[in-house]
Structures are given as C-alpha cells and as structure tokens.
Amino acid sequence: GSGGDAEAKGLTVSGSNSIVIGFSIGNYPIPAGSGILTNLTVTIDPSTENLCLQNVVISDPSSNAINSCPEYWQLTCIPIP
C-alpha cells in the first residue's frame, strides 16, 4: 500500500501475497471520512475471477476494532473480466 491518508499520517503499510497491514508506532489517528486510506497495487493471476477484500479490521489508537460501517465490508469484491 502507498499514498493516501495513511502515508500522510506516517503509518507503515506493508503487504505480502494475501495480507496487507498498516500501523503506526506513534499515535497519529486518521479522522473518519478523511478520504482515501491507502492505495493497493495488486498482481492478478489470469485465472482470477474476483478481487476481494476480506477480514477487514480498522482499529482505534487503543487497538480496539471499529465496526462503524460493516455494510461496506460486504461490498468489496470486484469482478475481473
């Protein structure tokens, strides 16, 4: 991941083949509704039918999960033509 409010606030965003994690050593919260959190660059296998985000967890500065908009986490698959 890169760019967006995460980068602007000094968060580290790192990814592997199937997991992306973003965190901050300091206490630099991103206010709700700020804009784009981060940009993900993905490589898609030719056999991929859908690109999906799963098990999304967003937390507060005390590491408590924020579940303020779970309906959006269900709308995260993008069909790959």
Wavefront OBJ file of the C-alpha trace (Angstrom):
o trace
v 0.000 0.000 0.000
v 1.108 3.550 -0.590
v -0.155 7.093 -0.568
v -3.419 8.295 0.868
v -4.072 9.446 4.419
v -2.099 6.528 5.873
v 1.110 7.769 4.262
v 0.342 11.399 5.089
v -0.041 10.482 8.789
v 3.149 8.401 8.863
v 1.598 4.939 9.011
v 3.564 1.994 7.691
v 1.606 -0.054 5.139
v 3.106 -3.391 4.176
v 1.815 -6.353 2.212
v 2.528 -9.917 1.172
v 0.769 -12.319 -1.192
v -2.502 -12.240 0.731
v -2.224 -9.842 3.698
v -1.893 -6.076 3.998
v -1.241 -4.434 7.354
v -0.993 -0.767 8.187
v 0.179 0.512 11.544
v 1.714 3.442 13.336
v 4.290 3.396 16.107
v 3.101 6.867 17.153
v -0.418 7.978 17.912
v -1.464 9.551 14.623
v -5.177 8.833 14.163
v -6.879 9.444 10.841
v -10.236 11.190 11.282
v -13.286 9.370 9.922
v -14.261 10.455 6.423
v -10.826 11.877 5.627
v -10.521 10.412 2.146
v -8.509 7.576 0.633
v -6.860 5.468 3.333
v -4.229 3.880 1.071
v -3.757 2.613 -2.478
v -3.160 -1.094 -3.041
v -1.268 -2.377 -6.059
v -2.112 -5.973 -6.926
v -0.981 -8.526 -9.463
v -3.852 -10.611 -10.781
v -3.429 -14.172 -11.962
v -5.174 -14.812 -15.327
v -7.475 -17.371 -13.652
v -8.725 -14.834 -11.055
v -12.471 -14.192 -11.305
v -12.901 -11.703 -8.431
v -10.641 -9.395 -6.491
v -11.905 -9.234 -2.892
v -11.006 -7.620 0.407
v -11.769 -9.953 3.294
v -11.482 -9.816 7.073
v -11.059 -6.036 7.094
v -10.228 -4.686 10.554
v -9.894 -0.990 11.304
v -8.966 -0.054 14.854
v -8.767 2.954 17.123
v -5.497 4.164 18.746
v -6.015 1.604 21.562
v -6.223 -1.269 19.032
v -9.967 -1.757 19.563
v -11.771 -2.756 16.356
v -14.002 -0.068 14.869
v -17.098 -1.587 13.311
v -18.949 1.568 12.307
v -19.717 0.647 8.712
v -19.758 -3.172 8.341
v -22.188 -2.994 5.408
v -19.348 -1.655 3.248
v -17.083 -4.603 4.013
v -19.633 -6.829 2.236
v -19.329 -4.794 -0.995
v -15.652 -5.378 -1.581
v -15.426 -7.877 -4.471
v -14.636 -6.602 -7.940
v -15.280 -8.946 -10.909
v -12.245 -9.375 -13.126
v -13.214 -9.531 -16.821
l 1 2 3 4 5 6 7 8 9 10 11 12 13 14 15 16 17 18 19 20 21 22 23 24 25 26 27 28 29 30 31 32 33 34 35 36 37 38 39 40 41 42 43 44 45 46 47 48 49 50 51 52 53 54 55 56 57 58 59 60 61 62 63 64 65 66 67 68 69 70 71 72 73 74 75 76 77 78 79 80 81
